[in-house]
């Protein structure tokens, strides 16, 4: 099968590339390396069935070239991470809305199926015990950049649904809840790799706010196979599916567990949101997924424990050395 991936040099994208190559796919990736890293693809750069092009999803020609001849497309490219979204709201809006429309058009014109990666962020401040796919979206002020990503991804989903409803595009949506694992960095606000890096360096673990906000972390090794299976299910077209972890934990308890599990001497300190981000920043107090729909469709049942996630990320960080310039076997897309 020929598979195209936007954002394939990202953290999740790199794991997806490896998974699909192992299944026998021919995989083509488009990434502009704004948040993606060549290191995420280091193990596959010389693979005969792997093709990498450096380019932007706002470039229609680059996207059309990527998708041409593909059987299916995974659209992972997006402006991600709280820090990036808060600091660059306009760039995030353009990438996440206009870029997605470019990808949808290309998939429709080529006849490929499409898997759109969305996010639990779209639920906003909804703190229900178990968020299902029909749960209400409760967003803050449109003038606060914190909600830019949530609003844009909601529009992405609406676009995808409309392309299915009006044009028959074979598109499914997955909403990812705090996916973590090896090769993820804390550079753009990802909390697990950031806290683990601090613990391994015996630096203070910085917990934002009061630390009582809760999340359910999911392991990339559980998520990627589920994404792949959903993409192959015709009954998934025109629908959205939650994919998240099954264990709810506060960020403070997460930091405490990281210190304990890694036998770190680090202390835990609290940093007010207004120091960590721009003034007026708002956070979600709770985010708990209901995975019933994805469980019924593809048997999604995340098995990896939080301790296993922490240890796998820590092991990878220990193995990592200072980054060296890497040779890229990359084609540059024309503008």
C-alpha positions in Angstrom: 0.0 0.0 0.0 1.2 3.5 -0.8 0.8 5.9 2.2 1.4 9.6 2.4 1.9 11.4 5.8 1.9 15.1 6.4 4.0 16.0 9.5 5.7 12.6 9.3 8.9 14.0 11.0 7.0 14.8 14.1 7.0 12.7 17.3 3.9 10.7 16.4 4.7 10.8 12.7 8.1 9.2 13.1 6.6 6.3 15.1 3.8 5.9 12.5 6.4 5.8 9.6 8.2 3.0 11.3 5.0 1.1 12.0 3.8 1.4 8.4 7.2 0.4 6.9 7.2 -2.7 9.1 3.7 -3.5 7.7 5.1 -3.3 4.1 3.8 0.1 3.0 5.6 2.5 0.7 5.7 5.7 2.8 6.1 9.3 1.6 6.4 12.1 4.1 6.0 15.9 3.8 7.4 18.0 6.7 8.7 21.6 7.0 10.7 20.8 10.1 9.2 23.6 12.1 8.4 21.3 15.0 9.4 17.9 13.3 13.0 16.7 13.7 15.1 14.6 11.3 16.1 12.6 14.4 12.6 11.2 14.5 13.2 9.5 11.2 16.9 8.6 11.7 16.2 4.9 11.6 14.4 4.9 8.3 16.2 7.5 6.2 17.9 4.8 4.0 14.9 2.5 3.8 14.1 1.8 0.1 10.3 2.3 0.6 10.7 5.6 2.4 10.6 9.0 0.7 11.0 12.4 2.5 10.2 15.8 1.1 10.8 19.1 2.9 7.8 21.4 2.3 4.8 23.1 3.8 1.2 21.9 3.8 0.2 25.5 2.7 2.0 24.7 -0.6 -0.7 23.1 -2.8 1.8 21.8 -5.3 3.9 20.1 -2.6 0.8 18.5 -1.1 -0.6 17.4 -4.5 2.8 15.8 -5.3 2.8 14.0 -2.0 -0.7 12.6 -2.3 -0.6 11.7 -6.0 -0.8 7.9 -6.3 -1.3 7.3 -2.6 -3.9 4.9 -1.4 -4.3 6.7 2.0 -3.2 9.9 3.7 -2.5 10.5 7.4 -2.7 14.2 8.1 -0.6 14.9 11.2 0.9 18.2 10.2 -0.2 21.0 12.6 1.1 23.8 14.8 1.3 21.9 18.1 2.3 22.6 21.7 1.0 25.1 24.1 4.1 27.3 23.9 4.1 27.6 20.1 0.4 28.2 19.9 0.3 30.9 22.5 3.4 32.7 21.1 2.4 32.4 17.4 -1.4 32.3 17.2 -1.7 33.7 13.6 0.8 31.1 12.2 -1.1 28.4 14.1 -4.4 29.4 12.6 -3.1 29.5 9.1 -1.3 26.2 9.4 -4.2 24.3 11.1 -7.1 25.7 9.0 -5.8 26.6 5.5 -3.2 23.7 5.5 -5.9 21.2 6.4 -8.1 22.4 3.5 -5.2 22.0 1.1 -4.7 18.4 2.3 -8.5 17.6 2.1 -8.6 18.9 -1.5 -5.6 16.9 -2.5 -7.0 13.7 -1.0 -10.4 14.3 -2.7 -8.8 15.0 -6.1 -6.5 11.9 -5.9 -9.1 9.5 -4.6 -7.1 8.6 -1.5 -8.7 8.0 1.9 -7.7 10.3 4.8 -7.1 10.1 8.5 -7.2 13.5 10.2 -5.4 13.7 13.5 -7.3 16.0 15.8 -7.0 16.6 19.6 -8.7 16.4 22.9 -8.1 20.2 23.1 -11.3 20.7 21.2 -13.3 19.9 24.3 -11.8 23.0 26.0 -12.9 23.6 29.6 -15.4 20.7 29.7 -14.4 18.8 32.9 -16.9 15.9 32.5 -16.0 12.5 34.1 -15.7 10.9 30.7 -15.6 12.9 27.5 -17.2 11.1 24.6 -17.2 12.2 21.0 -20.6 14.1 21.3 -19.5 16.0 24.5 -20.0 19.8 24.4 -17.1 22.0 23.5 -16.6 24.7 26.1 -14.0 27.3 25.0 -12.7 30.5 26.5 -12.7 33.9 24.9 -11.8 34.0 21.2 -9.5 36.9 22.1 -7.2 34.6 24.2 -4.7 32.8 22.1 -4.9 29.8 24.4 -8.0 28.7 22.6 -6.7 29.3 19.1 -5.6 25.7 18.6 -8.9 24.3 20.0 -10.9 26.5 17.7 -8.8 25.7 14.6 -8.9 22.0 15.2 -12.6 22.1 15.6 -12.9 23.8 12.2 -10.6 21.2 10.8 -13.0 18.5 12.0 -16.0 20.4 10.5 -14.1 20.7 7.2 -13.4 17.0 7.2 -17.0 16.0 8.0 -18.3 18.4 5.3 -15.9 16.8 2.7 -17.3 13.4 3.6 -20.9 14.5 3.7 -20.9 16.6 0.5 -18.2 15.0 -1.6 -17.9 11.5 -0.3 -14.3 11.9 0.8 -13.3 8.8 2.8 -12.1 10.6 5.9 -12.0 9.6 9.6 -11.0 11.7 12.6 -9.0 10.7 15.7 -8.9 12.9 18.8 -5.6 12.3 20.6 -5.3 12.8 24.4 -1.8 13.7 25.6 0.2 11.1 23.6 3.7 10.6 24.9 6.7 8.3 24.4 10.3 8.1 23.3 11.6 10.9 21.1 9.1 13.5 22.3 10.7 16.7 23.4 9.5 19.3 25.9 10.4 22.1 23.7 6.9 23.3 22.9 5.3 22.7 26.3 5.0 18.8 26.4 4.9 18.2 30.1 6.1 14.6 30.5 9.5 14.9 28.6 10.1 18.3 30.2 9.7 17.0 33.7 11.7 13.8 33.0 14.5 15.9 31.6 14.6 18.1 34.6 14.5 15.0 37.0 17.4 13.3 35.2 19.5 16.5 35.4 18.6 16.9 39.1 17.0 20.3 38.3 13.8 21.5 39.9 10.7 20.1 38.3 8.6 23.1 37.3 4.8 22.5 37.8 2.6 25.2 36.3 -0.3 26.6 38.3 -1.3 24.6 41.4 -0.5 21.3 39.8 -4.0 19.9 40.5 -5.1 19.9 36.8 -5.4 16.3 35.6 -4.7 14.5 32.4 -4.7 10.9 31.0 -1.5 10.2 29.2 -1.4 7.7 26.4 1.6 5.8 25.0 2.5 6.3 21.4 3.0 2.6 21.0 -0.6 2.0 21.8 -1.9 5.0 19.7 -0.1 4.4 16.4 -1.6 0.9 15.8 -5.1 2.1 16.7 -4.7 5.1 14.2 -3.7 2.6 11.5 -6.6 0.3 12.1 -9.1 3.1 12.2 -7.8 4.4 8.9 -8.7 1.0 7.3 -12.3 0.9 8.6 -14.9 2.1 6.1 -17.4 2.5 8.9 -15.1 5.1 10.5 -15.6 7.6 7.6 -17.4 10.7 8.7 -16.8 9.9 12.3 -14.5 11.0 15.1 -12.9 8.7 17.7 -11.2 9.4 21.0 -7.8 7.8 21.6 -6.5 8.4 25.2 -5.0 6.8 28.2 -7.1 5.1 30.9 -5.4 6.6 34.1 -6.2 10.1 35.3 -3.4 11.8 37.2 -2.7 15.4 38.4 0.4 17.1 37.1 1.7 17.5 40.6 1.3 13.7 41.2 3.0 13.1 37.9 6.0 15.2 38.9 6.1 13.3 42.3 6.0 10.0 40.5 8.7 10.9 38.1 11.0 12.0 41.0 10.3 8.7 42.9 10.6 6.4 39.9 13.8 7.9 38.6 15.3 8.2 42.1 15.9 11.9 41.4 17.1 14.4 44.0 15.1 17.2 42.3 12.6 19.3 44.2 9.2 20.4 42.8 8.5 24.1 42.4 5.3 25.8 41.3 5.4 28.4 38.5 2.4 30.7 38.1 0.8 30.5 34.6 1.5 34.2 34.0 5.2 33.5 34.4 5.2 30.4 32.2 2.9 31.8 29.5 1.4 35.1 28.4 -0.9 37.1 30.7 -4.4 35.8 30.7 -3.5 32.2 30.0 -6.2 29.6 30.8 -5.8 25.9 31.2 -8.2 22.9 31.3 -8.6 21.6 34.8 -9.5 18.1 33.7 -9.5 16.0 30.6 -10.6 12.4 30.7 -11.5 10.4 27.6 -14.2 7.9 26.9 -12.7 5.4 24.6 -15.8 3.3 24.1 -16.3 4.2 20.5 -12.7 3.3 19.4 -12.8 0.2 21.5 -15.9 -1.0 19.8 -14.5 -0.2 16.3 -11.0 -1.5 16.5 -10.6 -3.0 20.0 -8.6 0.0 21.3 -7.5 -0.9 24.9 -4.3 0.9 26.0 -2.2 -1.4 28.1 1.0 0.6 28.7 1.1 1.9 32.3 2.2 5.4 33.3 5.3 4.0 35.0 6.2 2.2 31.8 5.7 5.4 29.9 7.9 7.4 32.2 10.7 4.7 32.2 10.7 4.5 28.4 10.9 8.2 27.9 13.7 8.4 30.6 15.6 5.5 28.9 15.5 7.3 25.6 16.6 10.6 27.1 19.6 8.9 28.8 20.6 7.3 25.5 20.4 10.6 23.6 23.6 12.5 23.1 24.1 16.2 22.1 22.5 16.6 18.7 24.9 16.5 15.8 24.3 17.8 12.2 22.4 15.0 10.5 22.6 14.4 6.7 19.1 14.6 5.2 18.1 12.5 2.3 15.4 15.1 1.6 13.8 16.4 -1.5 12.9 20.1 -1.3 9.4 20.9 -2.6 8.9 23.7 -5.0 6.9 26.7 -4.0 
